[in-house]
Amino acid sequence: MSRELKEELSEAISEATARAFTVATLEPKSGGCINDAYIASDGAGSYFVKLNAADALPMFEAEAAALKELAAAEAVRVPRPVSCGLSAGRSYLVLEALDFGSPESGSWERMGQQLARLHRTTREQFGWHGDNTIGATPQRNDWTSDWPTFFLEQRLGPQFEMARHNGHRFDRAETLMASVAELLDGHAPEASLLHGDLWSGNASFLEGGTPVIFDPATYYGDRETDLAFSEFFGGFPGEFYAAYENEWPLPPGYERRKVLYNLYHVLNHANLFGGGYAGQAEDMISQLLN
């Protein structure tokens, strides 16, 4: 990290926290496959710093806005955003550094309850006040009054179009998109505040077992989309889902809808990483249409 960037981070953190802070040490951390990440410390306090190219600043600004909105719901713990900006040709996002621990007795139940309470924060329309990203992929969030239209035009449609440009061919893509309204017929979800990218890698526990979620792709949508993706990579423990269901039961038909909702994420993974995700998407399309 350049001296200029260290000085910029020191000034930004000092201004945001009203406490003098000078970066003394930088410990590299996992930032996923998208960002570089560090723990910046002055010996008395520390912050989690994400770095990316300069043109990624809107992504960081959207993440900071999402964390603020999730925190304002007062339902589940999220990292507090401190500052974001540009320096030395790079964009940065500074977050509070959290000390993660292990779940304790009742921790997963609390996470299920708290997610349901987060979803109780609703709007009249589906979308968000700005666009953001799902991973590194742009994610549109234009306000829309109809959920099937929103999901088709701002979730599935763009992913299929991107897949076509990436050389992935899905013979029944048009048939599937024409069937979205039928697949969601009779389902009238509220526009719930969502994490938007909820899987085991974006959820953990603080020391003492307090649930925390992070790395959001927030918008207002069908709450089932959060539950569906939480099941995808092995899922959370059963007590999480039981606690959510006890707090706010899911309507009939979720088991079928979750395949449709997770198709969005699988297509995104195919577009980002290739590999076997395209074949997995093809299987899901067949499952939905058969």
Residue pairs with C-beta under 8 A, 6 or more apart in sequence:
1 26
1 38
1 51
2 88
4 87
4 88
5 51
5 87
5 88
5 90
5 92
6 23
6 26
8 85
8 87
8 88
8 92
9 23
9 40
9 49
9 87
9 92
9 94
10 21
10 22
10 23
10 42
12 82
12 83
12 85
12 92
12 94
13 21
13 40
13 47
13 82
13 83
13 94
14 20
14 21
14 22
15 83
16 82
16 83
16 94
17 82
19 45
21 42
21 45
21 47
22 42
23 40
23 41
23 42
24 41
24 42
24 43
25 40
25 41
25 43
26 38
26 39
26 40
26 41
26 49
27 38
27 39
27 41
28 36
28 37
28 38
29 37
29 38
29 39
29 48
30 37
31 37
31 50
31 51
32 201
32 215
33 135
34 52
34 135
34 136
35 50
35 51
35 52
35 56
36 50
36 51
36 52
37 48
37 49
37 50
37 51
38 48
38 49
38 51
39 46
39 47
39 48
39 49
39 97
40 46
40 47
40 48
40 49
40 94
41 47
46 97
47 82
47 94
47 95
47 96
47 97
48 79
48 94
48 95
48 96
48 97
48 98
49 92
49 93
49 94
49 95
50 60
50 92
50 93
50 95
51 90
51 91
51 92
52 59
52 60
52 90
52 91
52 92
53 89
53 90
53 91
54 86
54 89
54 90
54 91
55 91
56 91
57 84
57 85
57 86
57 91
58 131
59 91
59 132
59 133
59 136
60 84
60 91
60 92
60 93
61 84
62 130
62 131
62 132
62 133
63 81
63 93
63 132
63 215
63 216
64 81
64 84
64 93
65 129
65 130
66 132
66 196
66 216
66 217
66 218
67 78
67 79
67 80
67 81
67 95
67 214
67 216
68 81
69 193
69 218
70 76
70 78
70 118
70 193
70 195
70 213
70 216
70 218
71 78
71 80
73 117
73 118
73 121
73 193
75 114
75 115
75 117
75 118
75 120
75 121
76 111
76 114
76 115
76 117
76 118
76 211
76 212
76 213
77 206
77 210
77 211
77 212
77 213
78 212
78 213
78 214
78 216
79 95
79 96
79 98
79 212
79 214
80 95
80 96
81 93
81 94
81 95
82 94
82 95
82 96
83 92
83 93
83 94
84 91
84 92
84 93
84 94
85 91
85 92
86 92
98 206
98 212
99 206
99 207
100 204
100 205
100 206
100 207
100 212
101 205
101 206
101 207
101 208
101 209
102 205
102 209
103 205
103 209
104 205
104 208
104 209
105 209
106 209
107 205
107 209
107 210
107 211
108 211
108 236
108 237
108 239
108 240
108 243
109 239
109 240
109 242
109 243
110 209
110 210
110 211
110 243
111 203
111 205
111 211
111 236
111 240
111 243
112 236
112 239
112 240
112 241
112 242
112 243
112 244
112 245
112 246
112 247
113 243
113 244
113 246
113 247
114 211
115 195
115 198
115 213
115 226
115 244
116 223
116 243
116 244
116 247
116 248
117 247
118 192
118 193
118 195
119 192
119 193
119 194
119 223
119 226
119 248
120 192
120 248
121 192
121 193
122 190
122 191
122 192
122 193
122 220
123 191
123 193
123 220
124 145
124 191
125 143
125 144
125 145
125 191
125 220
126 143
126 144
126 145
126 146
126 147
126 150
126 191
126 219
126 220
126 221
126 222
127 141
127 142
127 143
127 144
127 150
127 154
127 191
127 219
127 220
128 141
128 143
128 218
128 219
128 220
129 141
130 141
131 138
131 139
131 140
131 141
132 139
132 141
132 196
132 217
132 218
132 219
133 139
133 217
134 196
134 197
134 217
134 265
134 268
135 197
135 217
135 268
135 272
136 272
137 159
137 162
137 268
137 271
137 272
138 158
139 154
139 155
139 196
139 217
139 219
140 154
140 158
141 154
141 219
142 154
144 150
144 153
144 154
147 184
147 187
147 188
147 189
147 191
147 221
147 222
148 180
148 181
148 184
150 221
151 180
151 184
151 221
151 222
151 260
151 261
151 264
152 177
152 180
152 181
155 264
156 176
156 177
156 180
156 263
156 264
156 267
157 177
159 264
159 267
159 268
159 271
160 170
160 173
160 177
160 267
162 267
162 271
163 170
163 173
163 267
163 270
163 271
163 278
163 281
166 270
166 271
166 274
168 270
168 271
168 278
168 281
170 176
170 278
170 281
170 282
170 285
172 285
172 286
172 289
173 285
175 289
176 263
176 285
176 288
176 289
179 288
179 289
180 260
183 256
183 257
183 260
183 288
184 257
184 260
186 253
187 222
187 251
187 253
187 257
189 221
189 222
189 223
189 224
190 223
191 220
191 221
192 220
192 221
192 222
192 223
193 218
193 220
194 218
194 219
194 220
194 221
194 223
194 225
194 226
195 202
195 213
195 216
195 217
195 218
195 226
196 216
196 217
196 218
196 219
196 221
196 225
196 226
197 215
197 216
197 217
197 229
198 213
198 226
198 229
198 230
199 229
199 230
199 232
199 233
200 230
200 233
200 234
200 235
200 236
201 215
201 233
202 213
202 214
202 215
202 216
203 211
203 212
203 213
203 214
203 230
203 236
204 211
204 212
204 214
205 211
205 212
206 212
222 257
222 261
223 248
224 250
224 254
224 257
224 258
224 261
225 261
225 264
227 241
227 244
227 250
227 254
227 258
228 254
228 257
228 258
228 261
228 262
229 261
229 262
229 265
230 236
230 240
231 258
231 262
232 262
232 265
256 288
259 284
259 287
259 288
260 288
262 284
263 281
263 284
263 285
263 288
266 277
266 280
266 281
266 284
267 277
267 281
269 275
269 277
270 277
270 278
270 280
270 281
